[in-house]
Amino acid sequence: MSTNLDELLPTANTMRKEIATTEAEKAAAEMRKHEDAEAEKKALIDQLSKPSGVSDEEGIRRGASIIRRAVSAGLTEVQVYRFPNQLCTDRGRAINQMEKGWEQTLTGVPKEIYTLWHNHFRPRGYKLKVQIVDFPNGMPGDVGMFLAWD
């Protein structure tokens, strides 16, 4: 033979090692992707845990705009906010159980939205519905806040 057999036909062991290396690289890439997503989620939670800096007047303007768009689409309810359950002191348990006083578990921006509704939208007849909107792996996930005027 004019060519080296090892160059022409690698051993099965060499091929297994190549597959293992490829699989390890894929796993490492997935791990980095997961870690990046977790870091992004943590940064978002940190940001949403702090005061938004939005004035009541601006919040009312934003809410009115959302309501007008929903009404023009023929809706009587619209989701105005969605947030991770980590922004509740009990991770959304009281909301999921519809316990009295659930609003006391809100923190950060969701608490600001609740207060804005309570002080300005509620007196004008708007209802606020707050509920768990997804259940990843059977556990409470994100929380949705809905304004209704039906």
Residue pairs with C-beta under 8 A, 6 or more apart in sequence:
41 84
44 84
45 84
45 86
45 87
48 83
48 84
48 87
48 108
48 109
48 110
49 87
49 107
49 108
49 109
50 108
51 108
51 112
52 109
52 112
54 62
54 112
56 116
56 119
56 120
59 112
59 113
59 116
59 120
60 116
60 120
60 121
63 80
63 116
63 121
63 147
66 78
66 80
66 147
67 78
67 126
67 147
67 149
69 78
70 76
70 77
70 78
76 148
76 149
76 150
77 129
77 146
77 147
77 148
77 149
77 150
78 146
78 147
79 133
79 144
79 145
79 146
80 113
80 145
80 146
80 147
81 109
81 110
81 113
81 144
81 145
82 133
82 142
82 143
82 144
82 145
83 109
83 110
83 142
83 143
83 145
84 141
84 142
84 143
85 91
85 92
85 132
85 140
85 141
85 142
85 143
87 106
87 107
87 108
87 109
87 110
87 143
88 94
88 95
88 105
88 106
88 107
88 110
88 143
89 104
89 105
89 107
90 105
91 140
92 105
92 132
92 140
92 141
92 143
93 99
93 105
93 140
94 101
94 102
94 104
94 105
95 102
95 105
95 130
95 131
95 132
95 140
95 143
96 131
96 132
96 140
102 130
103 114
103 130
106 114
110 143
110 145
113 145
114 128
114 130
114 145
117 126
117 128
117 147
118 128
121 128
121 147
122 128
125 149
126 147
126 148
126 149
127 147
127 148
127 149
127 150
128 145
128 146
128 147
128 148
129 145
129 146
129 147
129 148
130 143
130 144
130 145
130 146
131 143
131 144
131 146
132 140
132 141
132 142
132 143
132 144
133 141
133 142
133 143
133 144
134 141
134 142
135 141
